[in-house]
């Protein structure tokens, strides 16, 4: 009868029980967003009473913290948000994950880039085949339709490029701008290890429903 | 005196002599754009008199075609726009490339993805460590600042995700939308081989001048 002053928060009909492993910045950001979206969030931590976890709980307001296995046991979704070198230990601590939805937010990033699976690139191979050439990787991350017509209603498409010669990169940036792209200088040629997978992703998305009239862009603020 | 009817095209002060190797769709798109931007474009082809090359020249209007070594010799910029399996032959045909700006537009794409350098991913490793879990790779391609605040003036940031369980991917897409992202379903878990390099690229761009307040987006038309 006298509930007018109580904040009435409508329940989220799609509410999920989510365990977040890792109380760092990624885990904190995800927890904050999902608490706001009225999911039930539990932090799973090696030490749920640590100052770090307490501080995060304080910020979040509506979340709990417990041990990793307890957080996992009571949740249907588990977000793995540890550093890569803590990922395996965290998974082993989690107990039985069978049937759980496990969101892997980690990246196998070592000192020199990806620690796993990325050891060279086509561009580096091309540079070996063309001794002395100033090789710049570019115009490989989108389909020809985008190169032929860079106009999109909602922004400029990005053109990622990389190479070991700064002047050559600048020249290619100019050639990309000539076509209407926003050039994005990604640094040395080995960054082609990142640009070539973007091509594979573009092709895969194009083939699986998105069609070929789309492009990458950067949002900034 | 009587030049009023002649089209006066102002010269491009940054005009470059560009050889394009490969008369396919990428080469054609780049040639078209660079001709419009008033660069001097020469197509380098194994057979410069082929119907394909003639048709492209006809479309372009202001471009020439010749053999690959001749096109390269007279150009300061060389765009390699062949299929990957023709790249090496084309480079060998090109002659001396020392000092040339060589734009590598190719992708080492084989039947099952990248032919070079990409053999596994952290996500696939995580799936091995967590038998039975429905692993979805997500929230790894942008920094925590973007996860904490997805608002950008000029569009929604994209959240790329992949996994082998379609229902699990849908659930994560919902969780991404809850945070204000545009979820982009990238298909099976092995696509993490493309998403993890995007993380490396994000980190690298953030560190080399772009700062951490940027995100990926998709443009569509």
Interface residues (C-beta under 8 A of the other chain):
Chain A: X14 X16 X18 X24 X25 X26 X28 X29 X30 X32 X33 X34 X37 X39 X77 X78 X79 X80 X81 X84 X87 X88 X91 X92 X94 X96 X97 X98 X99 X100 X101 X102 X103 X104 X105 X106 X107 X108 X109 X113 X114 X115 X116 X117 X118 X119 X120 X121 X122 X123 X125 X126 X129 X130 X131 X132 X133 X134 X135 X136 X137 X138 X139 X140 X144 X145 X147 X148 X150 X151 X152 X153 X154 X155 X157 X160 X165 X168 X171 X172 X174 X175 X178 X179 X180 X184 X186 X187 X191 X192 X193 X194 X195 X196 X197 X198 X199 X200 X201 X203 X204 X205 X208 X210 X213 X214 X215 X216 X217 X218 X219 X220 X221
Chain B: X14 X16 X18 X24 X25 X26 X28 X29 X30 X32 X33 X34 X37 X39 X77 X78 X79 X80 X81 X84 X87 X88 X91 X92 X94 X96 X97 X98 X99 X100 X101 X102 X103 X104 X105 X106 X107 X108 X109 X113 X114 X115 X116 X117 X118 X119 X120 X121 X122 X123 X125 X126 X129 X130 X131 X132 X133 X134 X135 X136 X137 X138 X139 X140 X144 X145 X147 X148 X150 X151 X152 X153 X154 X155 X157 X160 X165 X168 X171 X172 X174 X175 X178 X179 X180 X184 X186 X187 X191 X192 X193 X194 X195 X196 X197 X198 X199 X200 X201 X203 X204 X205 X208 X210 X213 X214 X215 X216 X217 X218 X219 X220 X221
